[in-house]
């Protein structure tokens, strides 16, 4: 089961991770970004149930995806 946190909870988790384990905030953000990219790739390029026949035929075409995050 996927647990979803509020922005405030995530800030607390980040703070504890930074202070207790010494992982820089920039590293945490980079890892979060890579996780988002990985999921987008999985949904749009690997999940054949999600894609229409038209999208599958164009699977080698370049696509632009914009993700905006904030808190």
ZIRATA-V689404 format. One record per backbone hydrogen bond with DSSP energy under -1.0 kcal/mol. CO is the residue of the C=O (numbers start at 1). NH is the residue of the N-H. If there is no record, write none. Layout:
BEGIN
CO;NH
CO;NH
END
This chain:
BEGIN
6;10
7;11
8;12
9;13
10;14
11;15
12;16
13;17
14;18
15;19
16;20
17;21
17;23
24;28
25;29
26;30
27;31
28;32
29;33
30;34
31;35
32;36
33;37
34;38
35;39
36;40
37;41
38;42
39;43
40;44
41;45
42;47
46;48
47;51
52;56
53;57
56;59
58;61
END
